[in-house]
């Protein structure tokens, strides 16, 4: 079993910033990759940022230059720094982990609401 605990969501004005965190715990050997997804009401869930165990990152075009994904390996935690936020960034943000372990590989966090006002 693996647990992902998210924090940092909230309400912010357009142009502001938020920092999301996702901490992994449980039974696993290591983390192959972690990612942030988001889903607005009535829309498909989309990948916004990903970081591999080796530290490589990639971003959706819509957030490139504004969002930064990073990790703290000692804490098994991934972060998403969100700057210059826009109303269209409003969504539930989910953390996903790809774990090296004996058992299921992928786990999702519960999601955290991010709301950006005009």
N, C-alpha and C positions, 0 to 999 in steps of 0.2 A: 504494500500500500504506500502511496505517495500523496502528500497533501501540498497544495499551493495556496498560500494566504496572501491576498492582495490588499493594498492600502493606497491612499493618496488621492482618490477621486474626490470630486466636489464641484462647486459652482464657481465660475470665474468669468470675468468680463473679456470680451474680444480684445486681443492683444496681450493678454496676460499669460501666465505660466502655471503649470502644475507638474509635479513629479510623482509618478506612480512607482510602486515597489511590489515585488512578488517574491516571497520567500518559500523555498521548497524544503520539505522535511519528509522523513520516512526511510524506506529501505531501497537504496539504489547504490550502485558502484560509482557512477559519475553522471554528469549531465552532458549529453551530446549537443543539445541546442535548446534555446529558449526563445520564445517569440511573444509579441503582443498582437492581438487581433482586436477589431472593434465591430460593433453591430448596432446600427440605428434601427428604430422601429420600422417594421415592414421591409427591411432591406437584408441583403445577404451579409454574412460575416466576412470580413476582409482582413487579410494580413497587412499590418502596418509597419512592423519592424521585426527583425530576427537577428540573433547572435549565436554563433556556433561555439562549441567548446574551445576551439582554437582562437576565438576572438573576432572572427570575420563578421561583418554586419551587412545588412541590406535593408532597404526602405521602400515603401510604396511611394510612387511619384508625388502623390498628394501631400505627403508629409516631409519629403526630402528637403533638407536645409532648415527645418523647423524642429524636428524631433530627433532625439539621440537615445539610442539604446546602449546600455552598459551593464556590467555585472560585477559582483563581488564574490569571487569563488569561495573565500573563507566562510561567507555567510550563506552560500547557495541562494543568492538573491540577484534578481535582474531588475533593472530600473528603466523607466521611460521618462526622460526629460522632455516636456512638451512646452515649447515657446511659441510666441506669436500666434496664439490660439485663435481660431475662427469659429463662428457658429456652426459651420459644416463639420467641425470636429466633434460635435455633440454625439455621444454614443455610449453604449456600455463597452468597456474595455476589458478584455479577457487575456489572462496569461496562459500560455501553453508550454509544457515542458516535454522534451524528448529525452528519456532516461535510459542509461545503460544499466540493466537489471535483469534478474530472472523473474519474468512475469510480464504483465502489460507494460508497453513502452511509453505510451502517450497519456498525459493527464492534463486536465484543464482546471483553472481556478474558477471561482464562483462569479467573477465579474465585478467591476466597480463602475459606477455611473460618473461620467464626465459631462457637464453641461456648460456650454459657452454662450453667454448672453450677448446681445447686440449693444 
